[in-house]
Amino acid sequence: MLMELHSTLNSILETDGDVVVAPCFEREGGEQPALARAVDDVTSGWLTELYGSGEFSGKPNEMALLYRPGIRARRLAVLGAGKEPKFTPQEMRRLAGVAIRDLRGRKLRKIALALDEKFATPAYAQAAVEGALIGDYEPDQLKTDPKKGECRIESFTLIAPRDLGPAVARARVIGESQNFARDLVNLPANRLTPSALADAARAMAGETGLACEVLDRDRLRQLGMGALLGVAQGSDEPPVVIVLRYTPESETAGDHLGLIGKAVTFDTGGVSIKPAEGMEKMKYDMAGGGAVLGAMRAIAKLKPPLRISAVVPSVENMLSGRAQRPGDIVTSLNGKTVEVLNTDAEGRLILIDAITYALRLGCTHLVDAATLTGAIVVALGHVHIGAFTNDEDLLSKVMRASISAGERMWHMPLDEEYKDYLKSAFADLPNIGGRWGGAITAAKFLEEFTEGKPWVHLDIAGTAWMDDPKPFIAKGPTGVAMRTFVSLATEWAG
């Protein structure tokens, strides 16, 4: 059941539903925002009493409910929004997610969120609706409990003093596309093989009007994608490379953006096998590919004036008598040879062939997303995406897009000296660079195949999966980088 989304010019007094939510800030003296004053007016000073008693301070995630508050809705809730100067659209996105998840647990189905005059803008409205859609998602698609759908939100309405309908419509596309990506990442490897991922991409392309081509194993051999095929050779599941093309009706620039997403549908590590503990999460090793497919779904609906191609290489990295061995040397699509020192460093091997193929499609700018290294988690934890680049102008575009999207990134170094870690006596490059700077040497390895074209690499290994639920988002896949890709595409010319 799809959540109904609305925008209304009604006041909090006139809006129907199970509950009206009013974001309220920490009080630091001075005049209170108009929304807080309105809450006090319709409740005969209830909010002031809450502040005065200490039951509510306005700190993030605090909530107080008033039943039968004298308005059309059956309840009025105040929800802590933190300090007003720090209330960005990203904070609005989280606040909406908190509201949805908290109130859904109270079996409330029709929720309205009031926007103060100062925050009744398209950016805040879009963030609120995205947050509601993201917050309502649960990774329970394979549960058979017939009651699981009963806890979903039926409708979400924004109360604002101006029409925000276009922002709500845009947010629906982006939020639903992020959840589409999360659904893919959440599927276990017995249900989401490379071929099944290709089928999902075909179906989505058919629904949205994207051109779709799937390169099968025979075609990959004809092309010479030896690095990718080496990773795939240990699995009974055949590899694919999914290619999606978006062509605008009119272009405002001659640029051609290439989005590349790593899609290892399951990663055992191969002969360099991973520890058993936690290996079940390795279904999420295709999160970069999921983000790219979700982004292309949104891009097809939002129709930016920029040509965009997506290349999603998909394999299983498995053990068998055919599996790639440490010490094997493979020849990549661009002709360079790679010594495979560690079969668990497989993502970079499939990405280099995808990068080369994107260049052959004529892409002038490249951005990839991959759950590439554990080293980026050591460096940045589960907070920031690691961003690497050979072109500061393109990185600036990506970073601006990430701010618009509310996805945090950190610019990591990629100095020429790091190439010294990538030396092989037997091939042009090894696929790992030793213990130190692992996320950087992985990115440096990818850079060797970009042929000097502007390129940004996003290592999302620490941010693509939530080990524990947060107040605003469920445990499991996050869909991270999807919104940044969409913002990058739609804001490119600006």
Secondary structure, DSSP 8 states (H G I E B T S, - for coil): ---EEEEE---TTT--SSEEEEEE----SS---HHHHHHHHHTTSHHHHHHHHTS----TT-EEEEES-SSSSSEEEEEE---GGG--HHHHHHHHHHHHHHHHHTT--EEEEE--GGG-SHHHHHHHHHHHHHHT--S-TT---TTGGGGS--EEEEE-SS--HHHHHHHHHHHHHHHHHHHHHHS-TTT--HHHHHHHHHHHHHHHT-EEEEE-HHHHHHHT-HHHHHHHTT-SS--EEEEEEE--SS-SSS-EEEEEE-EEEEE--TTS---STTGGGGGGGGHHHHHHHHHHHHHHHH--SSEEEEEEEEEEE--STT---TT-EEE-TTS-EEE-S-TT--HHHHHHHHHHHHHHTT-SEEEEEE---SHHHHHHTTT-EEEEES-HHHHHHHHHHHHHHT--EEE----GGGGGG---SSSSEES---STTHHHHHHHHHHTTSTT--EEEEE-TTTSEESS-BTTB-SEE--TTHHHHHHHHHHTT-
